[in-house]
Amino acid sequence: MANILIVEDETNMLRLLRDWLEFNDHNVYTAKDGVEGLDMLSQQKTPPDIIISDLSMPRMDGWELLSYLRKNEQWKKTHVIIISGSRVDEQNALQAGADQFLLKPFTLSHLENALARL
């Protein structure tokens, strides 16, 4: 069981991820963009083990969120899985500090494999 923060602006994707992760006994927190994600991080007594973030979001996108996490000592070592609809983003996300990358659309078994690698 892991504490997982999902940062995703697409409601259906957010619900799907949340429901599947909760079904698999994870504690899940959600946010609709990077600003909400950072607010959520500051409010949690138990920090997340893993952050799953989309790249394309309003206000603060996944790139900005990942950059903030990797520069902040408190969150520097938190595992981050980036999800995106563009294969072009994969190498850039991994170079920016993401631990895993999932290309949309992905299956839940792809997510399960990414979580297992962490």
NORTA-V638922 format. One record per residue. N is the residue number from 1. RES is the residue in three letters. SS is DSSP state (@ for helix, = for strand, . for the rest). PHI is phi as a letter, one per 30 degrees, with the letter a starting at -180 (* if undefined). OMEGA is omega in whole degrees, 0 to 359 (none if undefined). Layout:
n-><N;N>
res-><RES;RES>
ss-><SS;SS>
phi-><PHI;PHI>
omega-><OMEGA;OMEGA>
This chain:
n-><1;2;3;4;5;6;7;8;9;10;11;12;13;14;15;16;17;18;19;20;21;22;23;24;25;26;27;28;29;30;31;32;33;34;35;36;37;38;39;40;41;42;43;44;45;46;47;48;49;50;51;52;53;54;55;56;57;58;59;60;61;62;63;64;65;66;67;68;69;70;71;72;73;74;75;76;77;78;79;80;81;82;83;84;85;86;87;88;89;90;91;92;93;94;95;96;97;98;99;100;101;102;103;104;105;106;107;108;109;110;111;112;113;114;115;116;117;118>
res-><MET;ALA;ASN;ILE;LEU;ILE;VAL;GLU;ASP;GLU;THR;ASN;MET;LEU;ARG;LEU;LEU;ARG;ASP;TRP;LEU;GLU;PHE;ASN;ASP;HIS;ASN;VAL;TYR;THR;ALA;LYS;ASP;GLY;VAL;GLU;GLY;LEU;ASP;MET;LEU;SER;GLN;GLN;LYS;THR;PRO;PRO;ASP;ILE;ILE;ILE;SER;ASP;LEU;SER;MET;PRO;ARG;MET;ASP;GLY;TRP;GLU;LEU;LEU;SER;TYR;LEU;ARG;LYS;ASN;GLU;GLN;TRP;LYS;LYS;THR;HIS;VAL;ILE;ILE;ILE;SER;GLY;SER;ARG;VAL;ASP;GLU;GLN;ASN;ALA;LEU;GLN;ALA;GLY;ALA;ASP;GLN;PHE;LEU;LEU;LYS;PRO;PHE;THR;LEU;SER;HIS;LEU;GLU;ASN;ALA;LEU;ALA;ARG;LEU>
ss-><.;.;=;=;=;=;=;.;.;.;@;@;@;@;@;@;@;@;@;@;@;@;@;.;.;.;=;=;=;=;=;.;.;@;@;@;@;@;@;@;@;@;@;.;.;.;.;.;.;=;=;=;=;=;.;.;.;.;.;.;.;@;@;@;@;@;@;@;@;@;@;.;.;.;.;.;.;.;=;=;=;=;=;=;.;.;.;.;@;@;@;@;@;@;@;.;.;.;.;=;=;=;=;.;.;.;.;@;@;@;@;@;@;@;@;@;@;.>
phi-><*;b;c;b;c;c;c;a;d;d;e;d;d;e;d;e;d;e;d;d;d;d;e;c;i;c;d;b;c;b;b;c;a;d;d;d;d;d;d;d;e;d;c;d;d;c;d;d;d;b;c;c;b;d;c;c;b;d;h;b;d;d;d;d;d;d;e;d;d;d;c;c;e;d;c;e;c;d;d;b;c;c;c;a;d;b;d;e;d;e;d;d;d;d;d;d;j;d;d;b;b;b;d;d;d;b;c;d;d;d;d;e;d;d;d;d;d;d>
omega-><180;170;187;173;176;177;188;182;178;187;182;178;179;180;180;180;181;183;181;180;177;177;179;171;175;171;188;173;182;176;184;176;183;179;177;179;178;175;180;179;182;182;187;175;177;181;179;173;185;172;175;185;169;176;186;180;177;178;176;182;182;177;180;179;180;178;179;182;183;178;184;184;182;186;186;185;178;179;180;172;179;175;183;177;183;178;180;183;188;184;179;180;179;177;180;175;176;179;181;178;175;179;176;352;178;179;178;176;174;178;179;178;179;178;181;180;180;none>
